[in-house]
Amino acid sequence: MNHVFVVNAGSSSLKYQLINMDTEKCLVSGNCERIGIPGGFITYKHNGQKYRFELDMPVHKVGLDAVVKLLMEGDTKVIDSMDDIVAVGHRMAFSLSQSNEITDAVLADIESHVDMFPLHLPAMITGIKACRQTFAGKVQVAVYDNSFHLDMPQKAHVYAIPYEYYEKYEIRRYGYHGTSHRYVVNRLAKLLGKPVDQLKVVSCHLGNGSSIAAVDCGHSIDTTMGYTPLAGLMMGTRCGDIDPALISTIAQKENLTLEEVHSILNKKSGLLGISGVSSDARDVVEAMDAGNERAALACHMLRYQIKKYIGAYTAAMGGLDAVIFTGGMGENSPDLREEVCEGMGYFGIDLDLEKNKGLRGKETNLTMPGARTQVWLIPTNEELMIAQDAYNIYLQKQKG
């Protein structure tokens, strides 16, 4: 059997899936939660059933070992032995390369970028090291959130700051959510029965973290996130694009350090900062519906920004065949989709309001008959993309 174990490690959690690569179906999914914190537990979903097991997990490896035992024993059994798992795929935040096998040199390179992602990379690195022990001898593969965007043209990824910083420090637009954008665009091509290299698509990954990508003929030519995931759209707690002069202005007026301002822009801005209610879009929408004006402002600001980027990226690509909504908000917010698409008939966008109404998380063509531009809701599946990359690298190794 050819199975890939997919890992998304956090500081106190480890999300996982086991995917059968012969069918590309997820057999098991779950999460090791409260790692290093009292009251730890493991969730395990299989065959429509959800299990919960209480387990203190001082380190990630304890959780991984417990999950492997669940995979091979008792009522939760899905594989006969570790031999059924051929590779482990890891979601990683950043690299300057495409998906690759995690050798010692690759791990060292990942560790060298921790300063860019102090909240994400240390936990992901911990996950790699734990998996190297639990899945000893298996091919370990890193799949990077930014790699889909690495071949953006220079005119899109270079910042208008002294060029020497680009050369010395590799400061440029990197973009993120690339695994999600890659999945939904390729899924759309399959649904339409067209080669991906014949499509111009704006992919909108909208969640607590959000980004939009212009994907022309299967290639990302621009995206909203930048050197870090702080840029682009306003998000749950991130400010998105602002005038850079505001950083020093806020620091001076509030007597704050640059690090403190950076924390505010990352953790206290976006939907939370404008609404004063929550970083969760569901809470903000509920407050808007109850008459909260600041919550309404936050919602309308975000939707206006999405609309602007769709227009800008249509211009950048010289046309538009489809808009995709994905991610937590993109998949589950009919009102957002309606407001974004409203008044965009000149781009050929005509949303089917009846199909859109109340629609959540179901792959659906939301295009009115005769409309020039397709509008789709496509649930993302980053785990499958990670599994496919890991499996392909495993196969390459087998061929020698």
C-alpha positions, 0 to 999 in steps of 0.5 A: 500500500502507498500511504503518505502521512501529512503533518502540519506542526504547531507549537502545541499541536500537530495536525495530521492526515493519512492519505492513500495515494492510490485513490488520493483519499484521506483515510484518517485525519486528526490533531494532537492538541495541548502538546506540552500543556496539561490536559492533552488529547488526540482527535482521530477521524476515520470512517465518519467516526470521531474519536478522542483520546486523553493523553499528556504529550510533553513533546510532539513525538509522544503524540506521533507515536500514539497516532501510529499506534492508533493507525495499526491497532484495534478499532482505529486500525487502517494499516498493517504496518509502518511499511504501508507508509512510504513518505511523510509530507510536512507543511513548511512556511518558507524556502527559496526552493520547490518541494524537496526531501528534507536532508540535513542540509535542507533542514539547516536552510529551513532553520536559517530562516527562523527570524522571518517566521518566529511563530511558525518555523520553530514548531514546524522544525520540531515536527520534522525532528519528531517525525524523523524519529517516529518515521525513521527511514521514511522519505521526509518531504518539505512543501513550502507555502511560498514555492508556488510564487517563486517564479513571479516576474521581477516586476511583481516581486521586487520592492522599490527600495535600494536594489542592494537589499534585494541582492544582499538580503533577498528582500522581495515579495514571496507570497504564501498560501501557494499550496492552496492556490495551486490546488484550487486552480488545478482543480478548477482546470479539471472541473472545466475540462481545460488545460491549466495553461489556458486559464487566467484565474484570480484565486481568493484564499480567504480566512483568518490569514488571507491572500489573493493570487493572479494565476496566468496559465498555471503560474502565479504572476502576482500575489498579495502577501509579501516578504512576510504574510503581513502584507496584502489584505486586512486579515483577522489580526493583521493590518495588510497593506498600509503606508510604511510611514505609519510604523514610525508615526505610531511608535513616536506618538505611542512611545513604542518600540519598533518591535511593539508596533510590529506586534500591533500590526500582526496581532491587534489590527485587521478585523479585530483592530477595526471592529473591536469585536473579534478576529473571527469573521463569523463574530464580526459578521454577527456583530454587523448584523446586530447593528455594530457600525465598526463591525460593518466597517471592518466587513466592508473594508475587507470586501472592498479590498478583495474587489480591488485586487480582482480588478488589478489582477485582471488587468495584470493578466490581460483578462479573466476566465474565473474567480475562485473563493476558498479558505474558511471565509471564502468557502463559508461566507455567502454574503462576502462572495455576493458583496465582492462580485456585486457590480463587476459585470464589466469583468464578465462576473455574474454571480448566481445569487440563488446558488450562492445563498446559504452555500457553505463549503461545497464545491459549486459553480456559482456562475449565472448562465451565459456569464463570460467569467466563471465564479467557483467555490472550491474547498481547498485541499492543501494536504492532498497537494503536500501528499502528492509532492511527497509521493512524487519525490518518493517515487523519484528516489525509488527510480534512483 
